[in-house]
Amino acid sequence: MISRSTLHNIDEHLDKENVEALKFLCLDYIPQKAQEAIADGQDLFNALEKRGLSEENNFILPELLYRIKRIDLLNKLKLKKDEVEKELSIPGRAKISVYSVFFYKIFKKIDNLLHLKTYAYIKMHEPCLMSCKIIKELKTMLEVLIEMEKKGILGEYDLKELKEVCGNVNFTLVEKIENYEKKMKEGKASLVLSHFRSTKSTIKFVYTCENSRSGDVLQALPAYSTSELEQIAKAYKMNSRPRGHFLLINNNNFTEARCKVQKLKDLKDRKGTSKDADTLCSVFEWLHFEVDVHTDLTAEKILLTVEDYKRKDHRERDCFVFCILTHGEKGTVYGTDGQSVSISDITSCFTGKNCPSLFGKPKVFFIQACQGSSVQKPVYIETDSTVLDPLLDPEVKNSLPNEADFLIGMATVEESLSYRSVNTGTWYIQALCKNLKEMCPRGEDVLSILTSVNNEVSQKFDPYRKGKQMPEPRFTLRKKLIFTVD
């Protein structure tokens, strides 16, 4: 047997979350009622010993520590990670059921209890006070799913609804569920759902809602009305901090393009673009985004930067926003070297297939780009200070990727000019930032905000060309996108 001093040493290094995880994984051996007296690791080890499961040859303690990823504590048992993995690969050696490990992995990654509770509530279609009370009193995510199963939302052999819930939290969870279903069909899983049904009424999930985020959720939920819960269910989750990455590429200096590309020898620098960049950074920092600005990138560096963000882990973020301020041609944007990058090449990097950690989450792109040679002739408009400023930037149009959850904000419709002042920035970007500042605190969704931007920009007028500008948002959003302000 493992010595008392070793067990005590391990217990000293287990936090409350670790103990709850171990208790969950041991439910097949220690019933829920017996677990009520377990307060720490030492209590759990004693309970396992009473059931003859603490002998070294049973290997259950090393397996438990490995399952909760406390690899550092394996050293106290004089074991290494690869040794434990080798042992567990031997048929019959693992003591924790496939089903317990499966659910532990799934729910360990779901941290949006409010989303899950709201989903369950709306699906139940019972707006009575009793139903509201039941949902509010549930303390863990697994308890919510148990209640959903009681209401017929989750079937005994049907995990379709579970996949829908998990798909809105983390796309990789869907793959795990599908892999498990496949193993079940092939007869490779050691347990079936009937085992879960026989014990589910007493199961308590690993993570309770004692951390600050979940605690806040539970405190806030009773204040929601039925209509408010329905509204939440129709909006994208948007409560992570930071909310997501905001990637801004701001190209101003096109000296290299003028030198290397003959057709662009008269291309102007984008004076006034710093005003747009500063305003965008201020607004999106205020909206809880992690702002990253790249200035004067070549076409190759634009693609490399986008690829870098494609490879990032966005699992803990709720959204991704990309904005580029540059020259370009129809369907493309220019690097400062005058080489073109297809807008579709940028957006397609973030599809569910190419960036799984953003699957089911909104991807927003704002494109402010000139059209190249067609705007070389200077154009002037009056500014508030009566100073005449040259205007550039005809806009590009991009084919929206045939994927869900995309929003592309174009500064103007196809073949039309967009306007930029060297003193005040572009009409579109300045109107966008102004309306975000005014309407986000009121809880307006982004499409409503872009409609307001359309109206504001459409009222502007270029007296020299007698020109107008009409922005054009395109989207495949499935829900409302609301940037809450707190």
C-alpha positions in Angstrom: 0.0 0.0 0.0 1.0 3.6 -0.5 2.4 5.0 2.8 0.3 7.3 5.0 3.0 10.0 4.8 2.9 9.9 0.9 -0.9 10.2 0.9 -0.7 13.1 3.4 1.9 14.8 1.2 -0.3 14.5 -1.9 -3.3 15.7 0.1 -1.4 18.9 1.1 -1.0 19.8 -2.6 -4.6 19.2 -3.7 -6.9 22.3 -3.9 -10.7 22.2 -3.5 -11.2 22.0 -7.3 -8.9 19.0 -7.5 -10.8 17.2 -4.7 -14.2 17.8 -6.4 -12.7 16.4 -9.6 -11.5 13.3 -7.9 -14.8 12.8 -6.2 -16.6 13.0 -9.5 -14.3 10.4 -11.1 -14.8 8.0 -8.2 -18.6 8.0 -8.3 -18.6 4.5 -9.7 -16.9 3.3 -6.5 -18.0 5.9 -3.8 -21.8 6.7 -4.0 -22.9 10.3 -3.7 -24.2 9.9 -0.2 -20.9 8.5 1.0 -19.1 11.4 -0.7 -21.0 14.0 1.4 -18.5 13.3 4.3 -15.4 13.8 2.0 -13.9 17.2 2.5 -10.3 16.7 1.4 -8.0 14.3 -0.4 -7.2 12.3 2.8 -10.9 11.6 3.3 -11.1 10.4 -0.3 -8.1 8.1 0.1 -9.6 6.6 3.3 -12.9 5.9 1.4 -11.0 4.2 -1.4 -9.0 2.2 1.2 -12.2 0.9 2.8 -13.3 -0.4 -0.6 -10.0 -2.1 -1.2 -9.0 0.3 -3.9 -5.9 1.9 -2.5 -3.4 -0.9 -3.0 -0.6 0.0 -5.3 -1.4 -2.8 -7.7 -4.9 -1.3 -8.4 -3.2 1.8 -9.8 -6.3 3.9 -9.1 -4.5 6.8 -7.4 -2.0 7.3 -10.2 -4.8 7.1 -12.7 -6.9 9.7 -10.8 -4.0 12.1 -10.6 -3.3 11.6 -14.3 -6.9 12.2 -15.2 -7.0 15.6 -13.4 -3.7 16.5 -14.9 -1.8 16.7 -11.6 1.3 15.2 -13.3 3.5 16.9 -10.7 2.0 14.7 -7.9 2.9 11.5 -9.8 6.5 12.2 -8.8 5.5 11.7 -5.2 4.5 8.1 -6.2 7.8 7.8 -8.0 6.0 7.6 -11.4 6.3 9.5 -14.6 3.6 10.5 -17.0 4.7 8.1 -19.8 4.8 5.2 -17.3 1.2 5.9 -16.2 0.1 6.2 -19.9 1.8 2.9 -20.6 0.0 1.2 -17.7 -3.4 2.6 -18.7 -3.0 1.3 -22.2 -3.1 -2.3 -20.9 -6.6 -3.7 -21.2 -8.4 -3.8 -17.9 -5.8 -1.7 -16.1 -7.8 1.6 -16.0 -10.3 1.7 -13.2 -12.1 4.9 -14.1 -14.9 4.3 -16.6 -14.7 5.6 -20.1 -18.0 7.4 -19.6 -16.8 9.2 -16.5 -13.6 10.3 -18.2 -15.6 11.4 -21.2 -18.0 13.6 -19.3 -15.2 15.0 -17.1 -13.3 16.1 -20.2 -16.4 17.6 -21.8 -17.7 19.6 -18.8 -14.2 20.7 -17.7 -14.1 22.8 -20.8 -17.6 24.3 -20.5 -17.4 27.5 -18.4 -20.5 29.4 -19.6 -23.1 28.2 -17.1 -25.4 31.1 -18.0 -25.5 30.1 -21.6 -26.3 26.5 -20.6 -29.0 27.5 -18.1 -30.6 29.8 -20.6 -30.5 27.2 -23.3 -32.2 24.7 -21.0 -34.8 27.2 -20.0 -35.8 28.2 -23.5 -35.9 24.6 -24.7 -38.2 23.6 -21.9 -40.9 26.0 -23.2 -42.2 26.3 -19.6 -42.3 30.0 -18.7 -44.0 29.3 -15.4 -42.4 30.4 -12.1 -41.7 26.9 -11.0 -39.7 26.1 -14.1 -37.7 29.4 -13.6 -37.1 28.5 -10.0 -35.8 25.0 -10.9 -33.3 26.4 -13.4 -32.1 29.2 -11.1 -31.4 26.7 -8.2 -29.3 24.4 -10.2 -25.7 24.9 -9.1 -23.6 22.9 -11.7 -23.6 22.4 -15.4 -24.2 18.7 -15.1 -27.3 19.4 -13.0 -28.6 21.6 -15.7 -28.2 18.8 -18.3 -29.8 16.3 -16.0 -32.9 18.7 -15.7 -32.8 19.0 -19.5 -32.9 15.2 -19.8 -35.9 15.0 -17.4 -37.7 17.4 -19.7 -36.9 15.2 -22.7 -34.4 17.6 -24.2 -31.6 15.1 -23.9 -32.4 11.6 -24.9 -31.0 8.4 -23.4 -29.1 7.5 -26.5 -29.3 10.8 -28.3 -26.5 13.4 -27.7 -27.7 15.7 -30.5 -28.8 18.5 -28.1 -25.6 18.1 -26.1 -23.6 18.6 -29.3 -25.6 21.8 -30.0 -24.8 23.2 -26.6 -21.2 22.3 -26.8 -20.9 23.6 -30.4 -21.7 27.1 -29.1 -18.9 26.8 -26.5 -16.1 24.9 -28.1 -16.2 23.2 -31.5 -13.6 20.6 -30.4 -16.1 19.3 -27.8 -18.4 18.3 -30.6 -15.7 16.1 -32.1 -15.2 14.5 -28.7 -18.9 13.7 -28.4 -19.0 12.3 -32.0 -15.9 10.2 -31.3 -17.6 8.8 -28.2 -20.8 8.0 -30.1 -18.7 6.2 -32.7 -17.1 4.1 -30.0 -20.5 3.4 -28.5 -21.8 2.1 -31.9 -18.7 0.0 -32.4 -19.0 -1.5 -28.9 -15.7 -0.1 -27.8 -17.0 2.0 -24.9 -17.2 0.0 -21.7 -20.3 1.6 -20.4 -23.7 2.7 -21.8 -26.0 5.5 -21.0 -28.2 3.3 -18.8 -25.4 3.3 -16.3 -25.5 7.1 -16.2 -29.3 7.1 -15.9 -29.1 4.8 -12.8 -26.8 7.3 -11.0 -27.5 10.7 -12.6 -29.9 11.9 -9.9 -27.1 11.9 -7.4 -24.2 13.1 -9.5 -22.5 16.3 -8.6 -20.3 17.8 -11.3 -16.7 18.6 -10.7 -16.8 22.4 -10.8 -19.1 24.3 -8.5 -19.9 28.0 -9.1 -17.7 29.5 -6.4 -15.3 31.3 -8.8 -16.1 35.0 -9.3 -17.4 34.6 -12.9 -19.8 31.8 -12.1 -20.8 33.3 -8.8 -21.8 36.5 -10.6 -23.8 34.5 -13.0 -25.8 32.8 -10.3 -26.4 36.0 -8.5 -27.6 37.7 -11.6 -29.8 35.0 -13.1 -32.8 35.5 -10.8 -33.2 39.1 -11.9 -33.8 38.0 -15.6 -37.3 38.1 -16.9 -38.6 35.5 -19.4 -38.2 37.9 -22.3 -34.6 38.7 -21.1 -33.7 35.1 -21.0 -35.0 34.5 -24.5 -33.0 37.5 -25.7 -29.8 36.1 -24.1 -30.4 32.8 -25.9 -30.6 34.6 -29.2 -27.3 36.5 -28.8 -23.8 35.3 -29.0 -22.0 34.7 -25.8 -19.9 37.9 -25.2 -18.7 37.9 -21.6 -15.1 36.7 -21.8 -12.4 39.2 -20.7 -10.7 40.0 -22.9 -13.6 39.6 -25.2 -11.3 38.7 -28.1 -8.5 39.8 -30.3 -8.8 43.1 -32.3 -6.3 43.0 -35.1 -5.7 46.3 -36.9 -3.4 46.7 -39.9 -2.8 50.3 -40.8 -1.0 51.0 -44.0 0.1 54.6 -44.7 3.5 54.7 -46.4 3.5 53.3 -49.9 6.9 54.5 -51.0 8.0 50.9 -51.8 4.9 50.4 -53.9 5.6 53.5 -55.9 9.2 52.4 -56.5 8.6 48.7 -57.4 5.2 48.6 -59.1 5.0 50.7 -62.3 1.2 51.0 -62.4 1.3 52.4 -58.8 4.0 55.0 -59.4 1.5 57.7 -58.5 -0.1 56.0 -55.5 -0.3 58.4 -52.6 0.4 57.8 -49.0 -2.8 57.5 -46.9 -2.6 60.8 -44.9 -5.1 60.9 -42.1 -5.2 57.2 -41.5 -3.6 57.6 -38.1 -6.8 59.4 -36.9 -8.8 56.3 -37.8 -6.3 54.0 -36.2 -6.3 55.9 -32.9 -10.1 56.1 -32.7 -10.5 52.4 -33.5 -7.9 51.4 -30.8 -9.7 53.6 -28.2 -13.1 52.2 -29.0 -12.2 48.5 -29.1 -10.1 48.7 -25.9 -13.2 50.2 -24.3 -15.2 47.2 -25.6 -12.8 44.9 -23.8 -10.8 43.7 -26.8 -7.1 42.9 -26.8 -5.8 45.4 -29.4 -2.9 44.6 -31.6 -1.8 47.2 -34.2 0.5 46.5 -37.2 1.7 49.4 -39.3 2.9 49.5 -42.9 2.9 45.8 -43.7 3.8 44.3 -47.1 1.4 41.8 -48.7 3.5 38.9 -47.4 3.5 40.3 -43.9 -0.2 40.8 -44.0 -0.7 37.1 -44.8 1.8 36.0 -42.2 0.1 38.2 -39.5 -3.3 36.8 -40.4 -1.9 33.2 -40.4 -0.5 33.9 -36.9 -3.9 34.9 -35.6 -5.5 31.9 -37.4 -3.2 29.6 -35.3 -3.9 31.3 -32.0 -6.0 29.6 -29.4 -9.3 31.5 -29.3 -11.1 29.1 -27.0 -11.2 31.5 -24.1 -12.3 34.4 -26.3 -15.9 35.1 -27.6 -15.1 37.0 -30.8 -12.5 38.1 -33.3 -12.3 41.4 -35.1 -10.1 42.3 -38.0 -9.7 45.8 -39.5 -7.5 46.9 -42.4 -6.8 50.5 -43.5 -5.0 50.5 -46.8 -5.2 50.9 -50.6 -6.4 48.1 -52.9 -8.2 47.0 -55.9 -11.6 45.3 -56.3 -11.6 42.2 -54.1 -8.0 42.8 -52.8 -6.0 45.0 -50.5 -2.5 46.3 -51.0 0.5 45.7 -48.9 2.9 48.7 -48.7 5.0 47.0 -51.4 2.0 47.3 -53.9 1.3 43.5 -54.0 -2.3 42.4 -53.6 -3.9 40.2 -51.0 -7.3 38.7 -51.7 -9.8 39.7 -49.1 -11.3 36.2 -49.3 -7.8 34.8 -48.5 -7.9 36.8 -45.3 -11.5 35.9 -44.2 -11.2 32.2 -45.2 -8.4 31.7 -42.6 -11.1 32.0 -39.9 -13.7 29.5 -41.1 -14.7 26.7 -38.7 -12.5 24.3 -40.6 -9.4 26.5 -40.7 -9.7 28.0 -37.2 -11.7 25.5 -35.0 -11.3 27.6 -31.8 -13.5 30.3 -33.4 -16.2 27.9 -34.6 -19.6 29.1 -33.6 -18.2 32.5 -32.7 -18.6 35.8 -34.6 -15.8 36.9 -36.9 -16.0 40.6 -37.8 -14.0 42.3 -40.6 -14.0 46.0 -41.4 -12.4 46.8 -44.8 -11.3 50.3 -45.6 -9.3 50.1 -48.7 -8.6 52.3 -51.8 -9.1 51.0 -55.3 -5.7 52.1 -56.8 -5.2 54.1 -59.9 -8.8 55.2 -60.3 -8.4 57.6 -57.4 -5.2 59.3 -58.2 -6.8 62.5 -59.3 -7.2 64.6 -56.1 -10.7 65.3 -54.8 -11.5 67.9 -52.2 -14.3 68.4 -49.6 -15.0 70.9 -46.9 -14.1 69.9 -43.4 -15.5 71.4 -40.2 -12.5 73.7 -40.1 -13.1 74.8 -43.8 -9.7 73.3 -44.6 -9.7 71.5 -48.0 -8.4 67.9 -47.7 -7.6 65.4 -50.5 -9.8 62.3 -50.5 -8.8 58.8 -51.6 -9.9 55.3 -50.9 -12.3 53.8 -53.4 -13.6 50.7 -51.7 -13.4 47.0 -52.5 -16.0 44.3 -52.4 -15.4 40.8 -51.2 -17.3 37.6 -51.7 -18.5 36.5 -48.3 -17.2 33.1 -47.2 -19.8 30.4 -47.3 -19.6 29.9 -43.6 -21.6 30.9 -40.6 -20.9 33.7 -38.1 -19.1 36.1 -40.4 -19.7 39.9 -40.6 -17.9 42.0 -43.2 -18.4 45.7 -43.0 -17.5 47.4 -46.3 -17.1 51.1 -46.4 -18.9 51.4 -49.7 -20.8 49.5 -52.3 -19.0 48.0 -55.4 -17.3 50.4 -57.8 -17.9 53.4 -55.6 -15.5 55.8 -53.8 -15.2 56.1 -50.1 -13.9 59.3 -48.6 -11.0 60.2 -46.3 -10.0 63.5 -44.8 -6.3 64.1 -43.8 -7.6 65.8 -40.7 -10.5 63.8 -39.5 -10.1 60.3 -41.0 -12.5 58.4 -43.2 -16.3 58.9 -43.2 -16.9 55.2 -42.6 -14.5 54.4 -39.8 -15.3 57.6 -37.9 -19.0 57.0 -38.1 -18.5 53.4 -37.1 -16.6 54.3 -33.9 -19.0 57.1 -33.1 -22.0 54.8 -33.3 -20.3 52.0 -31.3 -19.6 54.5 -28.5 -23.2 55.8 -28.5 -25.2 52.6 -29.1 -23.2 49.8 -27.3 -24.1 51.1 -23.8 -27.8 50.9 -24.8 -27.4 47.2 -25.6 -27.9 47.7 -29.4 -26.7 44.8 -31.6 -23.9 45.4 -34.1 -26.2 45.1 -37.2 -28.4 47.8 -35.9 -25.4 49.9 -35.2 -24.1 49.4 -38.8 -27.6 50.4 -40.1 -27.2 53.7 -38.2 -23.7 54.0 -39.7 -25.2 53.6 -43.2 -27.7 56.3 -42.5 -25.1 58.7 -41.1 -22.6 58.2 -44.0 -25.3 58.4 -46.6 -26.1 61.9 -45.4 -22.6 63.2 -46.2 -21.9 64.8 -49.5 -18.8 65.6 -51.6 -19.5 69.0 -53.1 -16.6 68.8 -55.6 -17.5 65.4 -57.2 -21.1 65.7 -56.1 -20.6 62.3 -54.7 -22.3 60.2 -52.0 -21.2 57.1 -50.1 -23.2 54.1 -49.0 -21.5 51.5 -46.7 -22.5 47.9 -47.1 -22.5 45.3 -44.3 -22.7 41.6 -45.3 -23.2 38.8 -42.9 -23.9 35.2 -42.1 -24.5 35.8 -38.4 -26.9 33.4 -36.8 -27.6 35.4 -33.7 -27.5 38.9 -32.4 -24.0 40.3 -31.9 -24.0 42.6 -28.8 -20.9 44.2 -27.4 -22.0 44.8 -23.8 -20.3 47.6 -21.8 -19.6 47.3 -18.1 
